[in-house]
Amino acid sequence: MRLTSNSFSEGAAIPGEFCFAVIDLANHVALSTNRNPQLAWSDVPEGTKSFALICHDPDVPSKGDDVNQEGREVPASLPRVNFYHWLLWGIPASAREIAAGAQSDGVTARGKSGPETPGGMRHGINSYTGWFAGDPDMKGDYYGYDGPCPPWNDAIVHHYVVCAGCASAGCEGGIGRGECRGCAEGTRACGGEADGDLFAESEPEMKCVSVG
């Protein structure tokens, strides 16, 4: 299976249109339009029942002590963890595209509602739920897509990874990354490929450089 996007190019910076926030010269960071990117897939294996999608950043600091702090830098040596921006499953087998802005078009304080989404699909809870847990103005369950917002003072460049695959059965319950991944076990068999490159042995991915 081949996965592509006309919203960004592999290895290029993700346009601010698809980010949760962007670099701002005056204030370091400013909220952006937070639209989901366009994604399309082809060469679908026969017998596919549905599709699942995972978007994540594998370069997020494992500790937030230095994040966005004046006069400090997040060191490149700091261990990194995954930050999940989008979990979506139950995508109909007949679908071949998710249009830009169809599932997210702006930042929603305290998170978008879910897990149900138009078209009978289901969103998982993304990692902004944990990130904003201590913020009284922003805390809540963040369902669906919320784009990149890497620290403005990080020593490394962040990467935004998109994985898509066909699933042999629908997903019931489950709202986190683990449940969505379990429903996407078909990914290991049929994969998702972008621009001809394969970025993981068992899980083909599309990798693009994020802002920051």
Buried (B, 14 or more C-beta within 10 A) or exposed (E): BBBBBEBBEBEEBBBBBBBBBBBEEEEEBEBBBBBBBBBBBEEBEEEBEBBBBBBBBBBBBEEEEBBBEEEEEBEEEBEBBBBBBBBBBBBEEEBEBBEBBBBBEEBBEBBBEBBEBEEEBBBBBBBBBEBBEEEEEBBBBBBBBBBBBBBBBBEBEBBBBBBBBBBBEEBEEBBBBEBBBBBBBBBEEBBBBBBEEEBEEEBBBBBBBBBB
